[in-house]
Structure formats: structure tokens, C-alpha cells
Amino acid sequence: MSPRDVQIGDILADKYLVERILGRGGMGVVVAALHLDLHERRAIKLMLPEQLGNAVAVERFLREARATVRLRSEHLTQIHDIGRLDSGAPYIVMELLHGLDLAQILEKTGPLPTDLAALYVFQACKALAEAHAGGIVHRDIKPSNLFSTSCADGSPCIKVLDFGISKQLPLPGIEPVDVTGQNDVMGSLLYMSPEQMRSAKNVDGRTDVWSLGVTLYKLVTNRAPFEASNQVELFTRILGGAPCEPPRIYRPDLDPGLEEVILRCLVHDVGARMPSVVDLMSALKPYLPGNAPRSESPTNLRPPLPSAPPVTAEPSADKARSRLRVPITMATSGLLMLAGAAALRWPLSPPPEAPAIPAAPPLASTPSPAPRPEPTPTIFTTPPVPAPTASTSAMGPSASPAVSPAASPAAPSTVPSTSRGSSTGKAPNPGTPRPTTEEGKKPLKGAEPFDPEIF
């Protein structure tokens, strides 16, 4: 069975059931097939029979499998098997991808969002970085060879396809098989570097950097940086060294930093170009989805932290509060003592008006002034008061707490008299002794004169 005769339902190599035709090209045909024993779907690439007599074509067909089977990047198509049909036509069994290549996406949507375009090229750089480390130069990077699919978590994933015209650089332990002639033109002209146009044989990884720059230019503008009406004119423009038009002419919202990255990839002098795909990855990181440009990065706009203040010998707030507790406590105690003394001085009859509460003594650290001499009490004429009961007498001066002179107010007090002689306007005898405390030691300051005639 030849590839030209492959139809849906055919069984290839006694184990692959063809389910549909994915595409045809100048070198071969690609089909989707089911492995009859593993029940896994694979993509199978078969070489066309008319190419079997061309040893160079057969070698290039098999080179794709040899170039990628040693690579493990998630951004490279995985190779599962290789073999030949009964007709002698070689085939390659690869993972089956679901999605579209970037050329198809551009045709459907036009220019891509800049951060998504940067992500696609960034992921392609990952695959090419591993290939270049293995001595493999792709030489045919373009949107149609970058396939957009999805990872298991649904995030976009680019797969680099078609290493058929790749170049194997000399490496220890690997014998390069180079079927490229000195004058062969390999690749797609619109995406080909100047050095590859001169000689596809004498190139290195920087030719892929140029192609990635052209691809990124195309993704954000949907135009090629170098366009011409025919191949001769295109060769002249690229080999002549004239710079391309800045992509912001066609994409005004393109970040100037990303434009600079693109133009660095398109420098004609290979020595002044972006050195490697690894450097290109680093330059693209600020423009990936979720990343702000360096000039607008929040970490760069953050103000510097202030220096620590010098340590002083000033007391802390806790110490200051503890020093205030002493005078406040003394003032509170004084107010309570004054309130108790005032309550005991009017035990028998309520005053016509509520007595004014003495003001709190000022908080001062200076000693209290000497007490003023006590003035003579003023006698008021009041209605007759009934004789006190025993319970009332029990609340007399003997139950009164002693009041310290320092806690008494300095202003004189006006107290209504409780003497029955006051109803006749008779003043108490100033010579009578003043009542004393329980201990009988000192007269009670502010108490009324004692009149024995009442009792």
C-alpha cells in the first residue's frame, strides 16, 4: 500500500487504524490513526512514493524523527515510533495534536494581542533552546510550523513542528549527516536570515533567532517585516542590509520595549543580533500575560523604605502613663472624701437646693498651700425641725470619717443650722466646746457648734 492510496479504514503496519486524513504536502501525507492494542490515537506521517528514489529526501524525512526523539520539551511533538511500510515508504508515529497553527489563527483573527504573541514566541524559544543545546538548528521557523494547542490545565501551549530541514551541528559522540548543498536555499524566504540566504550550510542558532523575530513581527502586525513583489526583490531587500519598518507603524499600541526586542532580532549583522534564544526568552518575560513592563512594574514604583529613627532616652508612653496614675489617684480619693464629708454635714434636713460639688483640686506637683482660718458659720432661719430619732443620732459625728486638712476645700462653706434655738434667732454660744471624733482627739473641722440647751 502506498501513501497515495491511504484511505480511511485502512490498517497500517498491522496495528494502526486510519480514522481520517489530516493533510497532504509535497513530501508526504499525515493521517490520524488508532493503535489497535493500546487504544491510543496517534498522528502518522507517511512519505510519498515518488520521493522514495531520492535518497536526500528520504534522509530529510527521517531526520525529523532523529532530531526530536532525543528531546523532551513539552513544546516539541513527541515521537512514538518509526518504521517502513511494505512498499518501503518510511513513516513516523507522533503524538496527535488538537488545535491550529499560528498561520491559520492569523488568517482567522488578524493580529494577535501583544502579550499572547509574546507568550507563543517565548514557548517556541523553550523548545529551540533544548534543540540548540543538542546541536540542532531548525532553519524553518514560521507561523505555520508553530502549532497552538492546550495543556492539561487549559493554558495555551505551542508545539514546534517540522524538523525536516534541520541542521545537525557537530557534537561529541554524534556524527552529523548533512545533506545540504553549498548553494541550496533551505527554508521560507520571508522568514529566512541573511546568512541563511547566502549559505544554508553555514548557520547556527542565531538564524532561528532571526526567524523568531520575523514571526513575532508577523503575529502583532499581520505583515512581514520585509515584503516584495518577487523573490529577487526580496533577496535584494534582505541581503542589502536595509532595516525594516518599525512595527509600531502598523501597531501603534505596541509597547516600545517589545518593539525594541523585535528589532534586535532583525539586525542584519549576526554579531550584533540577539545572541541566543535564551536571551530572547529573558527579553520577552516582561511582556508575557500578567507581567507589567519594566518601566511600569509595581516593584520599581515602590518608594524606598525609610531609615530607622534614632533611639532616644525619652521615657516610653507606658512610663508616662504610670507617672500620671499617682496624681489622678490622689485627686479621685480627695473627691470621694469631700463628697462623704458633705453628706454628713446635712444629715437632718435636705437643703433647698442641691449643694454644688466642689471642684477637683488642681494636679500640681508643688506642696499644697497652708489652710485658711476657718470663718464663723452663718446662721440661717429655717422652719422648726422635729427632734432626731435614735437612728438619726446614730448617724451623727461618731460615724463620720476623719477628713484630712489637705483634702478639704479652701473656700468657706455655708451650712444650714439644725439647732432649734435658731428659730428664735438665738445664736449658739461661741464658748461651748466643739464636737470631737470617736477618739476624742481633735475637733471635727467644719462641724456645727454644740449647744447643750437643745438636749
Secondary structure, DSSP 4 states (H G I P E B T S, - for coil): --GGG--TT-EETTTEEEEEEEEE-SSEEEEEEEETTT--EEEEEEE-GGGTT-HHHHHHHHHHHHHHHT---TTBPPEEEEEE-TTS-EEEEEEPP-SEEHHHHHHHH-SPPHHHHHHHHHHHHHHHHHHHHTTEE-----GGGEEEEE-TTS-EEEEE---TT-EE--BTTB-------TT---S-GGG--HHHHH-TTS--THHHHHHHHHHHHHHHHSS-SS--SSHHHHHHHHHTTPPPPPGGGT-TTS-HHHHHHHHHHT-SSTTTS---HHHHHHHHGGGSTT---GGG-HHHHSPPPPPPPPP--PPPHHHHHHHHHHHHHHHHHHHHHHHHHHHHHS-SS--SSPPPPPPPPP--SSPPPPPPPPPPPPP------PPP-HHHHTTSGGGSPP--GGGS-SS--------GGGGGTPPPPTTSPPPB-TTS-SBPTTPPPP-GGG-
